[in-house]
Amino acid sequence: MSARLPSWAWVTGLTTGAIAAVAVLAVQADQGTKPTAATSRPSASATADAKPSAEPEQKKPAAVPADSGTGRRIVYSLEQKRVWLVDASDAARRSFTVWPGTVSPDPGSYAIGTRTEATTGSDGVQVEHIIYFAAKSGISVAFSNAVDGSSPPPAAPDAKTGGIRVTKADGQALWTFGTAGTTVRVVE
């Protein structure tokens, strides 16, 4: 059997708690600190300040090459080893570096033909989001990404590979953007 407290006892407990809270706030105000609720979220500046100061600043990606045509297209620069996904207004929506194979397409305009969800690459790596757009010397040239997200090691000089590897996230973006018939413009 539990003892019941008189009705005035709970009021005394609430009053004592309120006085304690006011005292804490008064001390914080006197010290110049700002009280915060336990459930408050960090401010945007607190989150931004949480980054390590040694982190390098992101460089702005290179501009879409001037000689890459107009309209909605995928631009692939052989020299820069970079791809741009360009919308109909000629604005780059995404840009990223790639790891080319040993067989590169000649500069020019191509169109995406076949798309394959997943297969094994000529190097034995499981790849997905394969987008074929050219052929050279009997070797198919296509963008793809490794299923496990790894980047490929450099191909042996005597291997003939036309796979242009991208990261997993970039592979998904290419797959979504590069439907059959989409122009692929290859530039130096």
TALINQUI-V184033 format. One line per field, one symbol per residue. ss: DSSP state (H for helix, E for strand, - for the rest). A space follows every 10 residues. Layout:
ss=???
This chain:
ss=------HHHH HHHHHHHHHH HHHHHHHHHH H--------- ---HHHHHH- ---------- ---------- --EEEEE--- -EEEEE---- -EEEEEE-E- -------EEE E---EEEEEE -----EEEEE EEEEEE--EE EEEEEE---- ---------- --EEEE-HHH HHHHHHH--- --EEEEE-
